Amino acid sequence: MTQLSNRHAPHPVDSIFIDRWSPRAYTGEAIDDASLLSLFEAARWAPSANNSQPWRFIYAKNGSAHWGDLFALLNENNQRWVNRAAVLIALVSKKTHVRPGETVPSPLKNHSLDAGAAWASLAFQAYQLGWRTRAIGGFNRDAAPEVLGVPEGYQVEILIAVGKQADKSVLPEDFHEREQPTPRKPVERFIAEGKFSFAE
Ligand SMILES: Cc1cc2nc3c(=O)[nH]c(=O)nc-3n(C[C@H](O)[C@H](O)[C@H](O)COP(=O)(O)O)c2cc1C
């Protein structure tokens, strides 16, 4: 396990949960199709309500015909580091599902939750393969459906940058201090037995 100075796990977990973090500094190296498909394969096996699998991924490799469309959706601050990523991925969720034995679609209460599980699987698989990821909520949510051709009944959840990690010196200087793994609240702050008993 990499010893990340501000990340400790008093309760034993697989090292990947501690070692994965989300850098912004990327080398600009291109991603091959086999690696990219492995990321989506990992997402594929995420659990979901009724096994509805409501996740959809729309990707554009850096320099490809659609890269500019996805890149232009990003907030200006995110554009300043995503420019060196290998691929940008939009995670979209489907808000309805035809349940087993039914013919009419009904609302899926957990479409975002399930899409989130798929994102986490993708991120951990990427880490295993030597790629790094960073989720991005800072993008133009109003414009995204039209730009990406997403029809009614779907929600654009996040964009995801994937790349090979570079030294922070490739980033604009104001990002340098933040280019490090973040800590977490201790487990005791977010678990309770039986009833909600949290200060915040
Ligand atoms: C839904 C979501 C939205 C996020 N939006 C952004 C963003 O717009 N820009 C950014 O640089 N990081 C963004 N992040 C990255 C988080 O800030 C980061 O995952 C968090 O600080 C934990 O750090 P770690 O992933 O390195 O462990 C986002 C993460 C998530 C899950």
The ligand as a Gaussian input file, in Angstrom:
#p B3LYP/6-31G(d) Opt

LIG

0 1
 C      -20.299000      14.234000      -7.832000
 C      -18.909000      14.818000      -7.794000
 C      -18.674000      16.065000      -8.337000
 C      -17.373000      16.593000      -8.354000
 N      -17.133000      17.782000      -8.999000
 C      -15.862000      18.204000      -9.161000
 C      -15.579000      19.339000      -9.968000
 O      -16.445000      19.966000     -10.578000
 N      -14.263000      19.713000     -10.100000
 C      -13.249000      19.042000      -9.482000
 O      -12.084000      19.415000      -9.661000
 N      -13.504000      17.966000      -8.688000
 C      -14.763000      17.525000      -8.540000
 N      -15.025000      16.397000      -7.785000
 C      -13.916000      15.680000      -7.112000
 C      -14.049000      15.721000      -5.580000
 O      -13.763000      17.019000      -5.129000
 C      -13.136000      14.665000      -4.965000
 O      -13.537000      13.391000      -5.398000
 C      -13.206000      14.731000      -3.430000
 O      -12.608000      15.902000      -2.955000
 C      -12.540000      13.530000      -2.770000
 O      -11.201000      13.438000      -3.177000
 P      -10.596000      12.117000      -3.826000
 O      -11.514000      11.696000      -4.956000
 O       -9.232000      12.544000      -4.300000
 O      -10.536000      11.059000      -2.770000
 C      -16.309000      15.865000      -7.763000
 C      -16.564000      14.606000      -7.202000
 C      -17.841000      14.068000      -7.218000
 C      -18.050000      12.683000      -6.670000

